[in-house]
Amino acid sequence: MSPMSAVLVITNLPDRAVAVKLAQKLISAHAAACVNVLSCCQSVYRWQGKIESAEEIPVLIKTTETHYAEVERIIREIHPYELPEIICVPITRGLPEYLQWIADETR
């Protein structure tokens, strides 16, 4: 697998239950090789002209460029926000065996 085809998708969810539900669905569908559900964080952002603050659960999704569209679809299906954060970052370097594992697990 070319390192350029591995990607990290980042999103935040309002609670752990929804984050775990997303993780399980992504793994079950072979859309992702690994999903990290992180500890709660405080997000501060501007929404509709007002400064907002919310506790959120960050989620890191390891997948491939090929599976990005499916990952985005599943996030949109489960995510309760009107405008969910979905950011895709290319993985340009990494342990070759780990990158190969991502490719193998998302076939």
MIDOSE-1310 file (N, C-alpha, C; in nm, 2 decimals, decimal comma, always signed):
residues 107
mspm	+0,08/-0,12/+0,00/+0,00/+0,00/+0,00/+0,09/+0,12/+0,00; +0,06/+0,22/-0,08/+0,13/+0,34/-0,08/+0,09/+0,42/+0,04; +0,19/+0,48/+0,11/+0,16/+0,56/+0,22/+0,06/+0,68/+0,19; +0,06/+0,72/+0,07/-0,04/+0,83/+0,03/-0,18/+0,79/+0,03
savl	-0,21/+0,66/+0,03/-0,35/+0,62/+0,03/-0,41/+0,60/+0,17; -0,33/+0,61/+0,27/-0,38/+0,60/+0,41/-0,42/+0,74/+0,45; -0,53/+0,75/+0,52/-0,58/+0,88/+0,57/-0,63/+0,87/+0,72; -0,63/+0,99/+0,78/-0,68/+1,00/+0,92/-0,80/+1,09/+0,91
vitn	-0,92/+1,04/+0,95/-1,04/+1,13/+0,95/-1,07/+1,16/+1,09; -1,10/+1,29/+1,11/-1,12/+1,35/+1,25/-1,26/+1,40/+1,26; -1,33/+1,36/+1,37/-1,46/+1,42/+1,39/-1,48/+1,43/+1,54; -1,58/+1,51/+1,59/-1,61/+1,52/+1,73/-1,76/+1,49/+1,74
lpdr	-1,79/+1,42/+1,85/-1,93/+1,38/+1,88/-1,97/+1,43/+2,01; -2,11/+1,45/+2,04/-2,15/+1,51/+2,16/-2,14/+1,42/+2,28; -2,13/+1,29/+2,27/-2,12/+1,20/+2,38/-2,05/+1,07/+2,34; -2,01/+1,00/+2,44/-1,93/+0,88/+2,43/-2,02/+0,77/+2,36
avav	-2,14/+0,76/+2,40/-2,23/+0,65/+2,34/-2,24/+0,67/+2,19; -2,26/+0,79/+2,14/-2,27/+0,81/+1,99/-2,13/+0,78/+1,93; -2,02/+0,82/+1,99/-1,89/+0,80/+1,94/-1,86/+0,65/+1,93; -1,89/+0,57/+2,03/-1,87/+0,43/+2,02/-1,96/+0,36/+1,92
klaq	-2,08/+0,41/+1,91/-2,17/+0,36/+1,80/-2,11/+0,38/+1,66; -2,06/+0,50/+1,64/-1,99/+0,53/+1,51/-1,87/+0,44/+1,49; -1,79/+0,42/+1,59/-1,67/+0,34/+1,58/-1,71/+0,20/+1,54; -1,81/+0,14/+1,61/-1,85/+0,00/+1,59/-1,90/-0,01/+1,44
klis	-1,98/+0,09/+1,40/-2,04/+0,08/+1,26/-1,93/+0,09/+1,16; -1,83/+0,17/+1,18/-1,72/+0,19/+1,08/-1,64/+0,06/+1,07; -1,61/+0,00/+1,19/-1,53/-0,12/+1,19/-1,61/-0,24/+1,13; -1,73/-0,25/+1,17/-1,82/-0,36/+1,12/-1,83/-0,35/+0,97
ahaa	-1,84/-0,23/+0,91/-1,85/-0,22/+0,77/-1,72/-0,23/+0,69; -1,61/-0,25/+0,76/-1,47/-0,25/+0,71/-1,44/-0,12/+0,64; -1,50/-0,01/+0,68/-1,48/+0,12/+0,63/-1,35/+0,18/+0,70; -1,32/+0,13/+0,81/-1,20/+0,18/+0,89/-1,13/+0,06/+0,95
acvn	-1,00/+0,08/+0,97/-0,92/-0,03/+1,03/-0,92/-0,01/+1,18; -0,92/+0,12/+1,23/-0,91/+0,15/+1,37/-0,98/+0,28/+1,40; -1,05/+0,29/+1,51/-1,12/+0,41/+1,55/-1,08/+0,44/+1,69; -1,02/+0,55/+1,72/-0,99/+0,59/+1,86/-1,10/+0,68/+1,91
vlsc	-1,16/+0,65/+2,02/-1,26/+0,73/+2,08/-1,19/+0,79/+2,20; -1,16/+0,92/+2,20/-1,07/+0,99/+2,29/-1,15/+1,04/+2,41; -1,08/+1,09/+2,51/-1,15/+1,15/+2,63/-1,22/+1,28/+2,59; -1,31/+1,32/+2,67/-1,39/+1,44/+2,65/-1,30/+1,56/+2,64
cqsv	-1,33/+1,66/+2,56/-1,26/+1,78/+2,55/-1,36/+1,90/+2,54; -1,31/+2,02/+2,57/-1,39/+2,14/+2,56/-1,37/+2,20/+2,42; -1,47/+2,22/+2,34/-1,46/+2,29/+2,21/-1,52/+2,43/+2,23; -1,45/+2,53/+2,17/-1,50/+2,66/+2,17/-1,50/+2,70/+2,02
yrwq	-1,61/+2,76/+1,97/-1,62/+2,78/+1,83/-1,73/+2,89/+1,81; -1,73/+2,95/+1,69/-1,84/+3,04/+1,66/-1,94/+2,97/+1,57; -2,07/+2,98/+1,61/-2,18/+2,92/+1,54/-2,29/+3,02/+1,52; -2,33/+3,04/+1,40/-2,44/+3,14/+1,37/-2,42/+3,27/+1,45
gkie	-2,30/+3,32/+1,44/-2,27/+3,45/+1,49/-2,24/+3,46/+1,64; -2,25/+3,35/+1,71/-2,23/+3,35/+1,86/-2,11/+3,26/+1,89; -2,04/+3,30/+2,00/-1,94/+3,21/+2,05/-2,00/+3,10/+2,14; -1,97/+2,98/+2,10/-2,03/+2,86/+2,17/-1,92/+2,78/+2,24
saee	-1,96/+2,70/+2,33/-1,87/+2,61/+2,40/-1,94/+2,48/+2,43; -1,88/+2,37/+2,41/-1,94/+2,24/+2,43/-1,84/+2,13/+2,46; -1,88/+2,04/+2,55/-1,80/+1,92/+2,57/-1,82/+1,82/+2,46; -1,71/+1,77/+2,40/-1,73/+1,68/+2,29/-1,63/+1,56/+2,30
ipvl	-1,65/+1,46/+2,23/-1,57/+1,34/+2,23/-1,49/+1,34/+2,09; -1,36/+1,36/+2,09/-1,29/+1,35/+1,96/-1,28/+1,21/+1,92; -1,28/+1,19/+1,79/-1,27/+1,05/+1,73/-1,17/+1,06/+1,61; -1,08/+0,97/+1,62/-0,98/+0,95/+1,51/-1,00/+0,82/+1,44
iktt	-1,02/+0,83/+1,31/-1,05/+0,72/+1,22/-0,94/+0,69/+1,12; -0,88/+0,57/+1,13/-0,77/+0,54/+1,03/-0,84/+0,45/+0,92; -0,82/+0,50/+0,80/-0,88/+0,43/+0,68/-0,80/+0,47/+0,56; -0,85/+0,44/+0,44/-0,78/+0,47/+0,32/-0,86/+0,57/+0,23
ethy	-0,80/+0,64/+0,14/-0,86/+0,73/+0,05/-0,98/+0,67/-0,02; -0,97/+0,54/-0,05/-1,07/+0,47/-0,12/-1,20/+0,46/-0,04; -1,18/+0,45/+0,09/-1,30/+0,44/+0,18/-1,35/+0,57/+0,24; -1,29/+0,68/+0,20/-1,33/+0,81/+0,26/-1,48/+0,84/+0,24
aeve	-1,53/+0,82/+0,12/-1,67/+0,85/+0,09/-1,76/+0,77/+0,18; -1,73/+0,64/+0,21/-1,82/+0,56/+0,29/-1,81/+0,61/+0,44; -1,69/+0,64/+0,48/-1,67/+0,69/+0,62/-1,75/+0,82/+0,64; -1,74/+0,91/+0,54/-1,82/+1,04/+0,55/-1,97/+1,01/+0,55
riir	-2,01/+0,91/+0,47/-2,16/+0,88/+0,47/-2,20/+0,83/+0,60; -2,12/+0,74/+0,66/-2,16/+0,68/+0,79/-2,16/+0,79/+0,90; -2,06/+0,87/+0,90/-2,06/+0,98/+1,00/-2,18/+1,07/+0,99; -2,22/+1,11/+0,86/-2,33/+1,19/+0,84/-2,46/+1,12/+0,89
eihp	-2,47/+0,99/+0,87/-2,59/+0,91/+0,90/-2,60/+0,91/+1,06; -2,50/+0,90/+1,13/-2,50/+0,88/+1,28/-2,49/+1,02/+1,35; -2,42/+1,11/+1,29/-2,39/+1,24/+1,36/-2,51/+1,32/+1,39; -2,54/+1,37/+1,51/-2,66/+1,45/+1,54/-2,64/+1,60/+1,50
yelp	-2,52/+1,65/+1,47/-2,51/+1,79/+1,44/-2,56/+1,83/+1,30; -2,60/+1,95/+1,29/-2,64/+2,00/+1,16/-2,52/+2,01/+1,07; -2,41/+2,05/+1,12/-2,28/+2,06/+1,05/-2,17/+1,99/+1,12; -2,16/+1,86/+1,10/-2,05/+1,78/+1,17/-1,91/+1,82/+1,12
eiic	-1,82/+1,82/+1,21/-1,68/+1,83/+1,17/-1,63/+1,70/+1,11; -1,59/+1,71/+0,99/-1,53/+1,59/+0,92/-1,41/+1,64/+0,84; -1,29/+1,60/+0,89/-1,17/+1,65/+0,83/-1,09/+1,52/+0,80; -1,04/+1,52/+0,67/-0,96/+1,41/+0,62/-0,82/+1,46/+0,60
vpit	-0,72/+1,39/+0,67/-0,58/+1,43/+0,66/-0,50/+1,32/+0,60; -0,43/+1,34/+0,49/-0,35/+1,23/+0,44/-0,24/+1,19/+0,53; -0,21/+1,06/+0,54/-0,10/+1,01/+0,62/+0,02/+0,99/+0,52; +0,12/+1,08/+0,53/+0,22/+1,08/+0,43/+0,34/+0,99/+0,47
rglp	+0,35/+0,96/+0,60/+0,45/+0,87/+0,65/+0,40/+0,79/+0,76; +0,46/+0,67/+0,78/+0,42/+0,59/+0,89/+0,49/+0,45/+0,88; +0,48/+0,37/+0,99/+0,53/+0,24/+0,99/+0,47/+0,16/+0,87; +0,55/+0,12/+0,77/+0,49/+0,05/+0,66/+0,40/-0,07/+0,69
eylq	+0,44/-0,14/+0,79/+0,35/-0,26/+0,83/+0,22/-0,21/+0,88; +0,22/-0,10/+0,96/+0,09/-0,04/+1,01/+0,00/+0,01/+0,89; +0,07/+0,08/+0,80/-0,01/+0,13/+0,68/-0,07/+0,01/+0,60; +0,01/-0,10/+0,59/-0,04/-0,21/+0,52/-0,16/-0,28/+0,59
wiad	-0,15/-0,28/+0,73/-0,26/-0,33/+0,81/-0,39/-0,25/+0,79; -0,38/-0,11/+0,78/-0,49/-0,03/+0,75/-0,55/-0,07/+0,61; -0,47/-0,09/+0,51/-0,52/-0,14/+0,38/-0,59/-0,27/+0,39; -0,52/-0,37/+0,46/-0,58/-0,50/+0,47/-0,71/-0,50/+0,54
etr	-0,73/-0,43/+0,65/-0,85/-0,43/+0,73/-0,97/-0,35/+0,66; -0,94/-0,28/+0,56/-1,05/-0,20/+0,50/-1,08/-0,26/+0,36; -1,04/-0,38/+0,33/-1,07/-0,44/+0,20/-1,21/-0,50/+0,20
